[in-house]
Amino acid sequence: MITVTRLNGKAFSLNAIYIETVESFPDTTITLTNGKKYVVRESHDQVASDIEAFYSRISLLGRVKAEEDQDGE
């Protein structure tokens, strides 16, 4: 889960696995795989960083890193 903030200041959590796109119009808009959209205060870069950190915590990115290390890259 990542925590983001609506434009009205209320924080909420999203399951990052269901995030399909993150766009800036200039407000950051997150679209989920079910089509639901959320406009948030965080920047596109912050949301992307939070998603990457979430994937690392649940070991979705850890495997890729470990495989790269074994390949010598």
Secondary structure, 3 states (H helix, E strand, C coil): CEEEEECCCCEEEECHHHEEEEEECCCEEEEECCCCEEEECCCHHHHHHHHHHHHHHCCCCHHHHHHHHHHCC
